[in-house]
Amino acid sequence: MNQFSKLALEAGPLIIFFVANATTNLITATAIFVAATLASLALSWALLRKVPVMPLVGGVFVVVFGGLTVFLGDDLFIKIKPTIVNLLFAAILFVGLATGRLFIKLVLESALAMSEAGWRALTWRWAIFFVVLAIINEAVWRNFSSDTWVAFKVWGMMPLTIVFSAAQIPLLLRHQLPAPPAGPEGDGRA
């Protein structure tokens, strides 16, 4: 599956949520968001025979908090979901730092080879970023209309995360480990 398909599976439910909110109300849009999230997870499973960890965790939170929103008819639950998820991720990273376990390294080390100092710095940055996202979410849902909050959730949080991720490239390059030299078996020569 190409990157565009993966992005569509992950961002599709959010876009559907935005459109549904614009055409109905937040409670109905949340019910549609839950259904779209479940459909996206099922489609991931059907195409890949696995569901990536982050979409699965996010999906569980959407189902739980979205379900509470719909069942109780109270949009508070869907609005606080990003705060709770971001604070949970931050807490996991901070606990990992405190106990000497770099959870970001566990998730990304197959794609990135970095020094321990690089992994530690990246973990600190992501933990702080998750706290900042939680604070921003709280400020937006408490001080603006539900429609503004939905627009921020869809069109603000993802771009902020992409920009933050891109801003980490210098750190990744600075702490990148050199590729191991190819040995006689691995260099293609006989």
Secondary structure in CASP SS format (residue, H / E / C, confidence):
PFRMAT SS
TARGET T0000
AUTHOR 0000-0000-0000
METHOD secondary structure of the structure
MODEL  1
M C 1.00
N C 1.00
Q H 1.00
F H 1.00
S H 1.00
K H 1.00
L H 1.00
A H 1.00
L H 1.00
E H 1.00
A H 1.00
G H 1.00
P H 1.00
L H 1.00
I H 1.00
I H 1.00
F H 1.00
F H 1.00
V H 1.00
A H 1.00
N H 1.00
A H 1.00
T H 1.00
T C 1.00
N C 1.00
L H 1.00
I H 1.00
T H 1.00
A H 1.00
T H 1.00
A H 1.00
I H 1.00
F H 1.00
V H 1.00
A H 1.00
A H 1.00
T H 1.00
L H 1.00
A H 1.00
S H 1.00
L H 1.00
A H 1.00
L H 1.00
S H 1.00
W H 1.00
A H 1.00
L H 1.00
L H 1.00
R C 1.00
K C 1.00
V C 1.00
P C 1.00
V H 1.00
M H 1.00
P H 1.00
L H 1.00
V H 1.00
G H 1.00
G H 1.00
V H 1.00
F H 1.00
V H 1.00
V H 1.00
V H 1.00
F H 1.00
G H 1.00
G H 1.00
L H 1.00
T H 1.00
V H 1.00
F H 1.00
L H 1.00
G C 1.00
D C 1.00
D C 1.00
L H 1.00
F H 1.00
I H 1.00
K H 1.00
I H 1.00
K H 1.00
P H 1.00
T H 1.00
I H 1.00
V H 1.00
N H 1.00
L H 1.00
L H 1.00
F H 1.00
A H 1.00
A H 1.00
I H 1.00
L H 1.00
F H 1.00
V H 1.00
G H 1.00
L H 1.00
A H 1.00
T H 1.00
G C 1.00
R C 1.00
L C 1.00
F H 1.00
I H 1.00
K H 1.00
L H 1.00
V H 1.00
L H 1.00
E C 1.00
S C 1.00
A C 1.00
L C 1.00
A C 1.00
M E 1.00
S C 1.00
E H 1.00
A H 1.00
G H 1.00
W H 1.00
R H 1.00
A H 1.00
L H 1.00
T H 1.00
W H 1.00
R H 1.00
W H 1.00
A H 1.00
I H 1.00
F H 1.00
F H 1.00
V H 1.00
V H 1.00
L H 1.00
A H 1.00
I H 1.00
I H 1.00
N H 1.00
E H 1.00
A H 1.00
V H 1.00
W H 1.00
R H 1.00
N H 1.00
F C 1.00
S C 1.00
S H 1.00
D H 1.00
T H 1.00
W H 1.00
V H 1.00
A H 1.00
F H 1.00
K H 1.00
V H 1.00
W H 1.00
G C 1.00
M H 1.00
M H 1.00
P H 1.00
L H 1.00
T H 1.00
I H 1.00
V H 1.00
F H 1.00
S H 1.00
A H 1.00
A H 1.00
Q C 1.00
I H 1.00
P H 1.00
L H 1.00
L H 1.00
L H 1.00
R H 1.00
H C 1.00
Q E 1.00
L C 1.00
P C 1.00
A C 1.00
P C 1.00
P C 1.00
A C 1.00
G C 1.00
P C 1.00
E C 1.00
G C 1.00
D C 1.00
G C 1.00
R C 1.00
A C 1.00
END
